[in-house]
Structure formats: C-alpha cells, structure tokens
C-alpha cells in the first residue's frame, strides 16, 4: 500500500491509500458521512482482499475528512471529489473502474456515475433515496445552536489524523433532497446493494432501496444480510464474499 495525493477541481489536495495489483482494473472506495479512507478499518481490510484478487484499489479521504485538505462538507463537494478520483486513476492508466460506496459514500457513487468509465458498483448500507434524519439525535444542543448561528456544525473526531470536520447546513439538507427515480434511472451498469436488517437507520435505508431497485439495470441485485446493522462490523466476511463473487461476474473480464 502506498499513499497518493491528487487534486479536486478546487485545487484542494485529496489523500488516498493505493493498493497496487497487476491489472488495469481499479476499485475506488468512498467512505461514509464524516468518516475517512479507513472506514473504521473496513476499507483497509476490503482493499487488501480485493488486491489479493487482482484488483487495484484506491480508498481516499473526501475533502475536509481524514488527511485531505480542509473544507466544509456538502454532497456537491464530495461528488466533485469522486469525479476527481476517477480522473486521477484514468490519467494514471487505469481504464476499467468499479465503485464501492458505504452509506453516504454510496450516494456519492450514484450521483457521480459516468457510463463511459464505470463498469459496476457495490454499495453497502446504501443511501439510494431521500432520508429525513432527526439531527437532535445525532448532534448536541450546542452543535445545533452553532448551526443556527453560523450555518455549519463542528463535529469533533475521536482519534485519527483530523480533530474535527465542518458540516454545512446544506449537507444535512442533502440527505432529504434526493430524487430517487431520477438518480437511479441514470445508472446503466449492474449494481450490488447490501443492507442489514438491524437498527432503525439500516431498516429505513433497506426499505428505500427496495423501493428504488426497480429503476436500476436488471442485472442489479439487492441482498439483505440478516443480523447486520449499518456498520456491518460483525459481518465483514459476508460482505467480502458477496463482493468478490460480484466482481468476478461483472468486473473480472476488465482485468
């Protein structure tokens, strides 16, 4: 694994971990809300597994997250970051690209989809349609007061290279402002969606995906993993197995 750095369209440096293999196929991994390229260790593990299967892997920090340059978070900025990552791997010489997104990262993958470049997608804990969160359950009274007064929230991190992320009010609105049919009908590659069936958030996200899967290409698949919550931390081996099977079917020919 080596560290790579590339710029987004705003000139900010984005930092990634690159796992090199002997092929021209690359998987770009997109982390969840306020997370980072390690994704609590999940992406590190999955990237090594995919590398062993012969795929190059790029897991990167969105701007304002992890080791990438400082910025406030919005969905539009993260979409721009992913498009910049796609341009980076293409300029590096990779012609076949798969996207792997977890949680909000899956929404970014869907929004940034480019039929000329993306061969398939794997999405876990996927955000495939509008969700209305009760932010009082996620942020403190002081943080919500900060939001009212400044238009953003400072969310302090536990451990890692970044002490805090700055969340714009628009980012919170982005979770609700989602035309599911319009976004999903644009997708022309096969998509594997994996959900759990434990916890309020994951149950809601799964039901939204079940409503939307009809707009995805017919080869697409939605799988519910029994006993898994939104983190999938106790079910990583199942995610790996299903992902590898999917890649062999829809991406191996790209190697």
C-alpha positions in Angstrom: 0.0 0.0 0.0 1.2 3.5 -0.8 0.0 7.0 -0.2 -1.2 9.0 -3.2 -2.3 12.6 -3.5 -4.3 14.3 -6.2 -6.3 17.5 -6.5 -10.0 18.1 -6.9 -11.4 20.8 -9.2 -11.0 23.4 -6.5 -7.3 22.7 -6.2 -7.5 21.0 -2.8 -5.3 18.0 -2.1 -7.1 14.7 -1.6 -5.1 11.9 0.1 -5.6 8.2 -0.6 -4.3 4.8 0.0 -3.5 2.9 -3.2 -3.3 -0.9 -3.2 -1.5 -1.9 -6.4 -2.1 -5.1 -8.3 -1.1 -6.4 -11.7 -4.1 -5.3 -13.8 -5.7 -2.3 -15.4 -8.8 -2.6 -13.3 -9.3 -0.4 -10.2 -11.9 -0.1 -7.5 -12.4 3.3 -6.0 -13.8 3.3 -2.4 -15.9 6.1 -1.0 -16.4 6.4 2.8 -19.4 7.5 4.8 -20.5 10.7 6.5 -17.7 12.4 8.4 -15.6 9.2 8.2 -12.3 8.6 6.3 -10.5 6.3 3.9 -10.0 3.6 6.5 -13.8 3.5 7.3 -13.1 2.1 10.8 -10.8 -0.5 9.3 -13.4 -1.9 7.0 -11.9 -0.3 3.8 -8.3 -1.3 4.8 -9.5 -4.9 5.1 -11.6 -5.0 1.9 -8.9 -3.2 -0.1 -6.3 -5.9 0.8 -8.8 -8.6 -0.1 -9.6 -7.0 -3.4 -5.9 -6.5 -4.1 -5.3 -10.2 -3.5 -8.0 -10.9 -6.1 -6.0 -8.9 -8.6 -7.7 -5.5 -8.4 -6.0 -2.2 -7.8 -7.8 -0.2 -5.1 -7.9 3.5 -4.3 -9.5 4.4 -0.9 -9.4 8.2 -0.4 -10.5 10.9 2.0 -13.1 13.3 0.8 -12.1 17.0 1.2 -12.5 18.1 4.8 -12.1 14.5 6.0 -9.1 12.4 7.1 -5.8 13.6 5.7 -7.2 15.6 2.8 -7.2 19.4 2.8 -9.6 21.3 5.0 -13.0 22.1 3.6 -16.6 22.1 4.8 -18.8 19.1 3.9 -21.5 19.2 1.2 -22.7 16.5 -1.1 -21.8 18.5 -4.2 -18.2 18.8 -3.0 -17.9 15.0 -2.4 -19.3 14.3 -5.8 -16.6 16.6 -7.2 -14.0 14.8 -5.2 -15.1 11.4 -6.6 -15.1 12.7 -10.1 -11.5 14.0 -9.5 -10.6 10.5 -8.2 -11.9 8.9 -11.4 -9.9 11.4 -13.5 -6.8 10.6 -11.4 -7.0 6.9 -12.0 -7.7 7.3 -15.7 -4.7 9.6 -16.0 -2.6 7.0 -14.2 -3.5 4.5 -16.8 -6.5 2.5 -15.4 -9.3 2.1 -17.9 -11.8 -0.1 -16.1 -13.3 1.3 -12.9 -15.6 -0.1 -10.3 -17.0 2.0 -7.4 -17.5 0.8 -3.8 -19.5 3.1 -1.5 -20.6 2.8 2.1 -23.5 4.8 3.5 -23.3 8.4 2.2 -20.4 7.2 0.0 -22.9 5.1 -1.9 -25.0 8.2 -2.7 -21.8 9.9 -3.9 -21.1 6.9 -6.2 -24.6 7.1 -7.7 -24.5 10.8 -8.2 -21.1 10.7 -9.8 -21.8 7.8 -12.2 -20.4 8.1 -15.6 -21.4 5.4 -18.1 -18.2 5.8 -20.1 -16.0 5.0 -17.1 -17.8 2.9 -14.5 -18.3 -0.8 -15.1 -20.1 -1.7 -11.9 -20.9 -0.6 -8.3 -21.0 -2.2 -4.9 -23.0 -0.3 -2.3 -23.3 -1.2 1.4 -25.7 0.5 3.9 -26.7 2.3 0.8 -28.3 5.7 0.6 -30.4 5.3 -2.5 -33.2 7.7 -1.8 -34.3 10.6 0.5 -34.0 10.1 4.3 -35.2 12.6 6.9 -33.0 12.3 10.0 -33.7 13.7 13.4 -30.5 15.6 13.8 -31.3 16.2 17.5 -30.4 12.5 18.0 -27.0 12.9 16.2 -25.7 16.3 17.4 -25.6 18.1 20.8 -27.7 21.2 21.7 -24.6 23.3 21.4 -23.8 22.0 17.9 -27.4 22.7 16.7 -27.1 26.2 18.2 -23.9 26.6 16.3 -25.7 25.5 13.1 -28.5 28.1 13.7 -25.9 30.9 14.3 -23.3 30.1 11.7 -24.8 27.7 9.2 -22.4 24.9 10.0 -21.6 22.3 12.7 -18.2 21.5 14.1 -18.1 17.7 14.7 -15.1 16.7 16.8 -13.5 13.4 15.9 -12.2 10.7 18.3 -8.7 9.6 17.1 -7.3 9.7 13.6 -5.5 12.5 11.9 -8.3 15.0 11.9 -9.6 16.7 15.1 -12.9 17.9 13.6 -15.0 18.1 10.5 -17.1 21.1 9.5 -20.6 20.2 8.3 -22.5 22.7 6.3 -26.3 23.1 6.7 -26.7 22.1 3.1 -25.1 18.8 3.8 -27.8 18.0 6.3 -30.4 19.1 3.7 -28.8 16.9 1.1 -30.0 13.7 2.8 -33.6 14.8 2.2 -33.1 16.4 -1.2 -32.9 13.3 -3.3 -34.9 12.5 -6.5 -34.5 8.7 -6.3 -36.1 7.9 -9.6 -34.1 10.5 -11.5 -30.7 9.4 -10.0 -31.2 5.6 -10.3 -32.6 5.7 -13.8 -29.3 7.2 -14.9 -27.3 4.2 -13.8 -26.5 1.8 -16.7 -24.1 -0.6 -15.0 -25.0 -3.6 -12.7 -25.2 -2.6 -9.1 -24.9 -4.8 -6.0 -26.6 -3.3 -2.9 -26.1 -4.8 0.5 -28.2 -3.9 3.6 -28.6 -5.3 7.1 -31.9 -5.8 8.9 -30.9 -4.4 12.3 -31.3 -0.9 13.7 -33.6 2.0 12.7 -31.3 3.6 10.2 -30.4 0.4 8.3 -34.1 -0.8 8.2 -35.1 2.6 6.7 -32.3 2.6 4.2 -33.1 -1.0 3.1 -36.8 -0.2 2.6 -35.8 2.8 0.4 -33.5 0.6 -1.7 -36.2 -2.0 -2.1 -38.5 0.7 -3.5 -35.8 2.0 -5.9 -34.1 -1.1 -7.2 -36.7 -1.4 -10.0 -35.1 1.7 -11.6 -31.7 0.0 -11.8 -30.4 -2.3 -14.6 -32.0 -5.7 -14.5 -28.7 -7.4 -13.5 -28.6 -5.4 -10.3 -29.2 -7.1 -7.0 -30.3 -6.2 -3.5 -29.2 -8.5 -0.7 -30.2 -8.2 2.9 -27.8 -9.7 5.5 -29.6 -11.0 8.5 -28.4 -9.6 11.8 -26.3 -6.9 10.3 -26.6 -3.3 11.4 -25.5 -0.2 9.5 -21.8 -0.7 10.3 -21.7 -4.4 9.2 -18.7 -4.8 11.6 -19.8 -8.3 12.6 -20.5 -9.4 9.0 -17.4 -8.2 7.1 -16.6 -11.7 5.8 -20.0 -12.0 4.2 -19.5 -8.6 2.6 -16.2 -9.7 1.3 -17.5 -13.0 -0.1 -20.5 -11.3 -1.8 -18.3 -8.6 -3.2 -15.8 -10.9 -4.7 -18.5 -13.1 -6.3 -20.0 -9.9 -7.8 -16.6 -8.6 -9.1 -15.8 -12.0 -10.7 -19.1 -11.9 -12.5 -19.2 -8.2 -13.6 -15.7 -6.9 -13.4 -13.1 -9.7 -13.8 -13.2 -9.5 -17.5 -11.9 -6.0 -17.2 -8.6 -7.2 -15.6 
